[in-house]
Protein backbone atom coordinates (compact mmCIF):
# COMPACT_ATOMS: atom_id res chain seq x y z
CA UNK A 1 0.00 0.00 0.00
CA UNK A 2 1.35 3.39 -0.97
CA UNK A 3 1.97 5.53 2.09
CA UNK A 4 1.97 9.29 1.65
CA UNK A 5 3.07 11.37 4.61
CA UNK A 6 0.62 14.17 5.20
CA UNK A 7 1.44 17.40 7.04
CA UNK A 8 1.04 17.01 10.79
CA UNK A 9 -1.87 19.41 11.03
CA UNK A 10 -3.84 17.34 8.54
CA UNK A 11 -3.01 14.05 10.20
CA UNK A 12 -4.32 15.38 13.48
CA UNK A 13 -7.83 14.74 12.20
CA UNK A 14 -9.20 11.31 12.90
CA UNK A 15 -9.86 10.65 9.25
CA UNK A 16 -10.69 7.00 9.78
CA UNK A 17 -13.09 7.68 12.64
CA UNK A 18 -16.72 7.11 11.78
CA UNK A 19 -18.54 10.17 13.00
CA UNK A 20 -22.28 10.61 13.52
CA UNK A 21 -23.93 12.30 10.51
CA UNK A 22 -24.20 15.70 12.22
CA UNK A 23 -20.49 15.89 12.94
CA UNK A 24 -19.44 14.24 9.67
CA UNK A 25 -21.06 17.04 7.69
CA UNK A 26 -19.10 19.57 9.72
CA UNK A 27 -15.81 17.69 9.63
CA UNK A 28 -15.46 17.76 5.84
CA UNK A 29 -15.56 21.55 5.32
CA UNK A 30 -13.11 21.91 8.21
CA UNK A 31 -10.52 19.83 6.32
CA UNK A 32 -11.08 21.87 3.17
CA UNK A 33 -10.46 25.10 5.04
CA UNK A 34 -7.14 23.75 6.34
CA UNK A 35 -5.97 23.01 2.81
CA UNK A 36 -6.72 26.64 2.00
CA UNK A 37 -4.82 27.80 5.07
CA UNK A 38 -7.87 29.33 6.67
CA UNK A 39 -7.21 28.13 10.20
CA UNK A 40 -9.66 30.47 11.92
CA UNK A 41 -12.58 29.08 9.94
CA UNK A 42 -11.35 25.54 10.60
CA UNK A 43 -11.19 26.35 14.32
CA UNK A 44 -14.81 27.54 14.26
CA UNK A 45 -15.87 24.28 12.62
CA UNK A 46 -14.17 22.35 15.42
CA UNK A 47 -15.99 24.43 18.00
CA UNK A 48 -19.30 23.65 16.31
CA UNK A 49 -18.46 19.93 16.33
CA UNK A 50 -17.47 20.17 20.00
CA UNK A 51 -20.80 21.80 20.83
CA UNK A 52 -22.64 18.95 19.09
CA UNK A 53 -20.74 16.46 21.22
CA UNK A 54 -21.50 18.54 24.31
CA UNK A 55 -25.21 19.04 23.93
CA UNK A 56 -26.54 16.39 21.57
CA UNK A 57 -24.23 13.39 21.75
CA UNK A 58 -23.00 13.94 25.33
CA UNK A 59 -19.52 12.68 24.59
CA UNK A 60 -17.34 15.00 26.64
CA UNK A 61 -14.04 13.39 25.72
CA UNK A 62 -14.68 14.00 22.02
CA UNK A 63 -15.80 17.55 22.79
CA UNK A 64 -12.51 18.09 24.61
CA UNK A 65 -10.54 16.81 21.61
CA UNK A 66 -12.26 19.24 19.25
CA UNK A 67 -11.86 22.21 21.60
CA UNK A 68 -8.16 21.36 21.81
CA UNK A 69 -7.91 21.23 18.02
CA UNK A 70 -9.70 24.57 17.74
CA UNK A 71 -7.30 26.09 20.28
CA UNK A 72 -4.32 24.86 18.24
CA UNK A 73 -5.64 26.48 15.07
CA UNK A 74 -6.37 29.76 16.86
CA UNK A 75 -2.83 29.77 18.24
CA UNK A 76 -1.57 29.29 14.70
CA UNK A 77 -3.33 32.53 13.78
CA UNK A 78 -2.15 34.17 17.03
CA UNK A 79 -5.76 34.55 18.10
CA UNK A 80 -4.82 33.99 21.72
CA UNK A 81 -8.07 35.20 23.23
CA UNK A 82 -10.09 32.71 21.16
CA UNK A 83 -7.56 29.96 21.91
CA UNK A 84 -7.88 30.64 25.63
CA UNK A 85 -11.67 30.36 25.49
CA UNK A 86 -11.32 26.90 23.96
CA UNK A 87 -8.64 25.87 26.45
CA UNK A 88 -10.82 26.95 29.37
CA UNK A 89 -13.53 24.66 28.07
CA UNK A 90 -10.97 21.85 27.99
CA UNK A 91 -9.88 22.62 31.54
CA UNK A 92 -13.43 22.72 32.86
CA UNK A 93 -14.36 19.38 31.32
CA UNK A 94 -11.03 17.77 32.23
CA UNK A 95 -11.61 18.61 35.89
CA UNK A 96 -15.12 17.16 35.72
CA UNK A 97 -13.58 13.96 34.33
CA UNK A 98 -11.07 14.01 37.23
CA UNK A 99 -8.17 14.80 34.91
CA UNK A 100 -6.97 17.37 37.41
CA UNK A 101 -3.36 17.77 36.31
CA UNK A 102 -4.45 18.63 32.79
CA UNK A 103 -6.94 21.17 34.12
CA UNK A 104 -4.33 22.70 36.44
CA UNK A 105 -1.82 23.16 33.64
CA UNK A 106 -4.38 24.96 31.48
CA UNK A 107 -5.67 27.21 34.26
CA UNK A 108 -2.09 28.14 35.18
CA UNK A 109 -1.20 28.79 31.54
CA UNK A 110 -4.22 30.99 30.88
CA UNK A 111 -3.83 32.74 34.23
CA UNK A 112 -0.19 33.53 33.48
CA UNK A 113 -1.10 34.79 30.02
CA UNK A 114 -3.80 37.14 31.31
CA UNK A 115 -2.32 38.52 34.54
CA UNK A 116 -0.10 41.00 32.65
CA UNK A 117 -2.88 42.17 30.35
CA UNK A 118 -4.52 45.35 31.72
CA UNK A 119 -7.89 44.35 30.26
CA UNK A 120 -7.83 40.72 31.35
CA UNK A 121 -5.74 40.60 34.51
CA UNK A 122 -8.75 40.54 36.84
CA UNK A 123 -9.78 37.23 35.29
CA UNK A 124 -6.46 35.70 36.37
CA UNK A 125 -7.67 35.34 39.96
CA UNK A 126 -10.51 33.11 38.73
CA UNK A 127 -8.13 30.82 36.86
CA UNK A 128 -5.72 30.54 39.79
CA UNK A 129 -8.70 29.89 42.07
CA UNK A 130 -9.86 27.02 39.87
CA UNK A 131 -6.35 25.63 39.60
CA UNK A 132 -6.11 25.73 43.40
CA UNK A 133 -9.36 23.81 43.79
CA UNK A 134 -8.08 21.12 41.44
CA UNK A 135 -4.89 20.90 43.50
CA UNK A 136 -6.99 20.74 46.67
CA UNK A 137 -8.96 17.75 45.45
CA UNK A 138 -5.73 15.88 44.78
CA UNK A 139 -3.87 16.86 47.93
CA UNK A 140 -4.20 19.51 50.64
CA UNK A 141 -0.46 20.25 50.72
CA UNK A 142 -0.41 20.65 46.94
CA UNK A 143 -3.14 23.28 47.28
CA UNK A 144 -1.26 25.18 49.99
CA UNK A 145 1.93 25.28 47.91
CA UNK A 146 0.04 26.27 44.77
CA UNK A 147 -1.75 29.15 46.49
CA UNK A 148 1.59 30.48 47.73
CA UNK A 149 2.98 30.25 44.21
CA UNK A 150 0.02 32.09 42.70
CA UNK A 151 0.25 34.84 45.33
CA UNK A 152 3.90 35.34 44.44
CA UNK A 153 3.19 35.34 40.71
CA UNK A 154 0.16 37.60 40.97
CA UNK A 155 0.13 39.65 44.21
CA UNK A 156 -3.42 40.86 43.56
CA UNK A 157 -4.57 37.28 44.09
CA UNK A 158 -3.72 37.56 47.81
CA UNK A 159 -6.40 40.19 48.39
CA UNK A 160 -9.08 38.44 46.36
CA UNK A 161 -12.14 36.87 47.92
CA UNK A 162 -11.21 33.65 46.14
CA UNK A 163 -7.83 33.43 47.85
CA UNK A 164 -9.33 34.24 51.25
CA UNK A 165 -11.90 31.50 50.74
CA UNK A 166 -9.20 29.00 49.84
CA UNK A 167 -7.31 29.76 53.02
CA UNK A 168 -10.44 29.32 55.13
CA UNK A 169 -11.14 26.02 53.39
CA UNK A 170 -7.58 24.85 54.00
CA UNK A 171 -7.89 25.67 57.68
CA UNK A 172 -11.23 23.88 57.96
CA UNK A 173 -9.86 20.89 56.11
CA UNK A 174 -6.79 20.69 58.33
CA UNK A 175 -9.07 20.68 61.36
CA UNK A 176 -11.46 18.23 59.65
CA UNK A 177 -14.20 20.71 60.43
CA UNK A 178 -17.00 20.18 57.91
CA UNK A 179 -19.18 22.86 59.50
CA UNK A 180 -16.50 25.54 59.18
CA UNK A 181 -15.92 24.45 55.57
CA UNK A 182 -19.61 24.83 54.77
CA UNK A 183 -19.88 28.21 56.49
CA UNK A 184 -16.93 29.57 54.51
CA UNK A 185 -18.55 28.44 51.26
CA UNK A 186 -21.93 29.93 52.24
CA UNK A 187 -20.32 33.27 53.08
CA UNK A 188 -18.61 33.38 49.70
CA UNK A 189 -21.76 32.27 47.86
CA UNK A 190 -23.84 35.03 49.49
CA UNK A 191 -21.78 37.60 47.56
CA UNK A 192 -20.46 35.69 44.55
CA UNK A 193 -22.85 32.97 43.45
CA UNK A 194 -21.23 29.60 42.90
CA UNK A 195 -21.81 27.99 39.53
CA UNK A 196 -22.29 24.26 39.04
CA UNK A 197 -18.61 23.62 38.31
CA UNK A 198 -17.40 25.31 41.48
CA UNK A 199 -20.08 23.58 43.53
CA UNK A 200 -19.01 20.20 42.18
CA UNK A 201 -15.33 20.82 42.94
CA UNK A 202 -16.06 22.11 46.45
CA UNK A 203 -18.23 19.07 47.18
CA UNK A 204 -15.42 16.76 46.09
CA UNK A 205 -13.07 18.50 48.51
CA UNK A 206 -15.60 18.49 51.35
CA UNK A 207 -16.20 14.76 50.96
CA UNK A 208 -12.60 14.17 52.05
CA UNK A 209 -13.45 15.53 55.49
CA UNK A 210 -14.19 12.66 57.86
CA UNK A 211 -17.85 12.31 58.77
CA UNK A 212 -18.99 14.69 56.05
CA UNK A 213 -22.49 14.14 54.66
CA UNK A 214 -21.53 15.31 51.17
CA UNK A 215 -23.44 18.56 50.73
CA UNK A 216 -22.86 22.29 51.16
CA UNK A 217 -26.05 23.08 53.08
Buried (B, 14 or more C-beta within 10 A) or exposed (E): EEEEEEEEBEEBBEEEEEBEEBBEEBBEEBEEBBEEEBBBBBBBBBBBBBBBBBEEBEBBEBBBBBBBBBBBBBBBBEBBEBBBBBBBBBBBBBBBEEBBEBBBBBBBBBBBBBBEEEEBBEBBBBBBBBBBBBBBBBEBEBBBEBBEBBBEBBEBBBEBEBBBBBBBBBEBBEEEBBEBBBEBBEEBBEEEEBEEBBBEBBBBBBEEBEEBEEEBE
